[in-house]
Structures are given as structure tokens and as C-alpha cells.
Amino acid sequence: MSSSTVHDGPIAAVELSIGGMTCASCAARIEKKLNRMDGVTATVNFATEKAKISYGGDVQVADLIATVERTGYTAEEPPPPEPGPEAADEGAPEGAAEGAAAPAQDPELAALRQRLLVSAVLALPVVVLSMVPALQFDNWQWLCLTLASPVAVWGALPFHRAAWTNARHGAATMDTLVSVGTLAAFAWSVWALFLGHAGMPGMRHGFDLTLARTDASSTLYLEVAAGVVTFILLGRYLEARSKRKAGAALRALLELGAKDVTVLRGGTEVRIPVARLTVGEHFVVRPGEKIATDGTVVEGTSAVDASMLTGESVPVDVGPGDAVTGATVNTAGRLVVEATRVGADTQLARMAKLVEDAQNGKAEVQRLADRISAVFVPVVLLISLGTWLTWWLVTANATAAFTAAVAVLIIACPCALGLATPTALLVGTGRGAQLGILIKGPEVLESTRKVDTVVLDKTGTVTTGTMALTAARPADGVDEEELLRLAGALEHASEHPVARAIATGAIDRTGTLPVPEGFRNVPGLGVQGVVDGHAVLVGRERLLTDWSIALPAPLAAAKAEAEAQGSTAVLVAWDGEARGVLTVADAVKATSAEAVTRLRGLGLTPILLTGDNRAVADTVARQVGIERVIAEVLPQDKVDVVRALQAEGRTVAMVGDGVNDAAALAQADLGLAMGTGTDAAIEAGDLTLVRGDLRVAADAIRLSRRTLATIKGNLFWAFGYNLAALPLAAAGLLNPMIAGAAMAFSSVFVVTNSLRLRRFR
């Protein structure tokens, strides 16, 4: 679609925020108009309400905005980031900036919710009185008019506006049909009340189950006008609530970073907002704190937990000269770091950009109702016009012609259609929540039907994501319980994640641990101390070598075997002799193998994708039954792996839990985020698995496919009812009460069909 015109000058890019879109066809129309401009290539995303545009030559941003506005929508460049804590003085109270940063409620969503609630309260009595003759009292019709008027005018205002905008540009969407049908039903009723016989005291809507021409002057359609608007508003509200989360992945990513940092200035520690940190400054990171930005360690040693960013399950030991990444966590000692990258240059900021690009690069999935309505709406309008002309030419009766033409619009008005998607989504997502599955919206369901490949992140998805003691190999003549008790007692005094894993494992297997004496941490090597009168060493082989302790052949073989599998081998010695090897690793979840079997049963090919080393990945893959492994992958390369699989013609589902998975989750055709993972991954995913159990991934795909099938069944019924009734309406043979009853029945059928999802197992 992009212009092929050759243009001079450099190519620039801009991202515009688009306002006024109500359906995917709006995005397509804007995209088409922009791409007709010379030297312009544009992609408009309905979900994120953004347009990514590349342009060159004489085109300016103002020209792009003008083109969008001529199409009937609004466009503007996103505002620069609002000044946060960095704009405050150093001495300002901490809570001041925090309060300013709190996200406000979306005013558009709140307004839509208010419109829906008011319309529902007013429409309910109108529908009940109109459909149940026994409840009709004298002058009931005037009460219905009073209640229905605000719904038909104010409640339906968004549809009227959109229909008017579309009409000015020669287009018709579902908004057009809702607006025209609602106004026609309301206008008919007003005409019948004021100029016909419907306003007479004592008038009743009879319930005649026959096909016969009725007196138009005594027929009311106020329940149609009020009911249709309420149903469609419900669908729009549910859709808007899902769309509001589209940008949350980026917010979650950026909020991962530290907010404040302690910098060294003139030998004194000063606390400042991270945004005011500059390249070259030295800052302090204490145990448990997040590292403020990318930098190089200049003083101190520690272990850094980078699993959120890299997927590496084992904390990385760092010392002077080692590079560290912003948003990772310092787990042990005090570090002084020199900032090397700040702001948009950091790895965290680049990953946020990756997620944004992946989201905006997704092809828009037009909902089935919109696709059908692209043909259905113009056809209905033509049938209505044709009906009016035919009746007028044949009978010369303008009233009969108008009656039949409006009957066509009313019977085509999508009452059940307004319930088809939202009710199935409500029931499907509600049942999913009970099973630990969160579905983000209707466009997610389309992807589940086509998925043939599932890419599984390792750390935190297939494995637990935390270090655990997996094996203990005592030397000849050493009791295993004694090995664990002495090593565990010493490690219990350390803050290192590997030490905590050993201490926890020792407590689980031996019970209470003794208290060590003379405990000392040897940076980068291990720990030493006295336990029950024994001089104990726990750590790397070099720690034992420094004490001139040799490693016997059986223990050396056990160490080599553990390391070959990608596990961490920790050596234990006391009283001058090596006593055993403890193996620590990221343990595979007990349910992962069964989950992989279930995914295969759904016709999916599993692939293990990880930032961890090849040995670890191969070991985990063997344990759970995965044949293809892609290991040692950097965060930005995970996106490339997903793209490469898509280029092979595969439809890819991605299951992950870390920040490093967020961009790949957004790029995948279907992103499944483990609910036990980071907020960034959860927000980037299409489905969230709350329990963190990989077996739920198979359930999620099954439930999504079932929900999609239900929506399609609902839509088929809704459109089928309209198509079957249109000829009767055009022939002037549609009794108004039969039309109302059929419309009510179609709505009941749609709701009942959706409720079947509650039985999903």
C-alpha cells in the first residue's frame, strides 16, 4: 500500500496519537489515506491508537496530521514525558513526586461506563413494559417515551457522531447501522405517538403471533431504540477496558528501574532522582537495592540477580571492572558503580522500545463482526432504500413505503450482535479466571485457533526460577547428613542466593542447624567459619586450593558432572580435607513434563528458548521432553527468534515470565505470560497464567479456542436471524411484536449459548 514515489531527502519517522477511531475499519481508512501521500509509509494500530509513520521529501509532520484530520479523526504527536521527581528540588518531600506520578483514571473509560449505566437503568423498564402487555397501564407509552428519549439521543451519541463522520467521508460501519436503526425506531415511535393512534389513553401493545400488515400509526419501537443502544454500549465498554491495558507493558517496563540513587559527590553520599544522574558519576548500591543504571563496578564485590532482564537463573558475581545493568538487583555486598549509560540509552529503555515496536508491528485483527458489517451494513441500507422505492412505486402509499423501509432497518439492527462477543467473553474470561487464566480481549482468541508452535522460556516458566539444592555427594566415609548440617550452618549466615539454597535444602533434610563461629565471607570464593568445633570451608575449588586442600578423584568427577549439566557445584571441606560436593540448580517444575505432553496433544510443537547456557538448557529439555532447544539468547535476540519462526510460516505462541521475555511475548502471535513473573511480561502477554503452572497454558489455549467458537456461533445466529427476517420486513409482513419477540429470543439464545462456557473443564 505504501507509495512507490521516489523522493529526495532523508527519511524521518514519527509516531502520532490518533483519536476518534471506533473500529478496525477506521484504522484501515486512516492508513490508506496516509499511504497515498508521496514518500509516506504508515501503519495504524487500532488497539494502541497510534500511527507509526516514515516520511521523506517535502512532507512535514503538520501535513500528516492534516491528512488524518481530513479523514475525520484527530492526530497529535505524543506529549513529552511530564516532569517527574527529577524536576523537584533535592530537599522536596519524597511523597510529593510519588503522588504526582500516580496514574489517573482514564476519563474516556469512566464516561463510557457512566453512559452505559444510565442507559441500562432507563432502558430496562422500557423493554419490560413494551414486551409484557399485562404490565401496561394507562399512558404507559408516554412513560416509555420519557425514559427512552435520553437513551436514543444521549446514550447513542457516540454512534450518531461516528455515523455522521463516516457519512461525510462516504463510508458506513456498524455505527451507521446502530445510529440509523435507533433513530428510525425512535422517530417511528414519536410519529406514532404524536401523529398516529399510539398516544391514545388505554392503548395496549397486543401480542399477536401472526404474520399480517399492522397499523403503523399504533406501533411503537421504543424498546428497540433503548435496548439496542444499551447492548452495544456494553460491548464498547468491555472492549475499551481491554484496550486501556495496551500500553501497560511499557509502563511496567519503565517502572522496573530504580526511582532514586545515592551518588558520591566530593566524598559525600547524596540521594537524588535517577533522572538527574549523568554519565561518569559514581553511585552507591547497597544489598537489596536495584542498580540505578547501566555502569561499571569501581569498588566492592557482590552477586547481582539479573534474572528479570537476562533469564539467567544463577546470580552473577561481580567485582571491580565488571559491567552491571540497570534494574538488576544487588543481592549481597556494597558496590560503587560508575554510570556509563543513562536515560534512553540503557538496556532497560531499549527493551521498552522493543516491546513498543513489537506491539505496534502486530497486524490488526479485525473482529469478525466488523468484517461482516463492512458488507452487511451497505447491503441493509440499500435494501431499505429499495424497499421504500418499490412500495412507493407499487402502492403510491408513502406511509406504507416508509413503514416497510423502517421495518427493514429495525429488524437488521444488531440486537443479538451487541451481545454476541461481550457475553461469550464475559463468561469465558470469568471461567478462565477461576482456572487461573486471564484473557485480554477478543483479538487474542483469533490467534489461538491458528497457533502451531509454542516457544517456552526456561527460567520461571519450565523451571521454578529460584536456586535449589538438587544433590549432595559426600566423600568416602562422610555421612551425607553431617555434610549438609555443617555446610548448611555456615551458608545460613550468608546472604548469597546460592548459599540460601544450600541452607534451605539442609534445613529441609536435617532439621535445625548449629550456629557457626568466626564466620567470614571470602569475596567471590565462598565462606569459612567454625561449626561444632570443625574449621569449615564452603565455596569454589580455588577456596580449597588457597588452604592447600586437594580434591579427591570421585569428588572432582562429581563436580565435573554437575557443571556439565549446567548446575553450580559447591565444594565443602573441614579440618583440612575435602568432604563433599553440593549441587545447586534452578529446579524443573514438577508439572512441566505433563504440560509439554498436553501442548503436543493440542497439535503444538514445543521449543525451549533461554538466555541460560547450552548445558543447562539441554538438561532441562531432556527432563520435560522437548527436542528443539535455542540457548544463550540475549533479550533482543528472543524477538528475532520469534520473527524467524514466523518467517518460516509458523504461527507462534510464546510462554514467558521475565522482563527479557516481554518484547518476544508482544511479537508472538499469542503471548502467554506466567502470572508469577514480572509485571512487564504479564502486560505484554495476551493471556496471563495466574498460577504459574505451565499445564494451565494448554488449558488457556483450549478455553480460548472454545470461547472463539462460541463467539462465532453467536455471530452466525445474530446475522442469520437478520438475514432470515429481512425478506419478511421488506414484504411488509413482519408483525412488530413477532419482531420484538424474535429479537428478544435471539438475545436469550446468545446469552444461553455463552453460558455453556461455564462448564469448561
Summary of the structure (lengths in Angstrom):
residues: 761
radius of gyration: 33.2
end to end distance: 44.9
largest distance: 113.9
contacts: 2707
relative contact order: 0.10
helix: 52%
strand: 19%
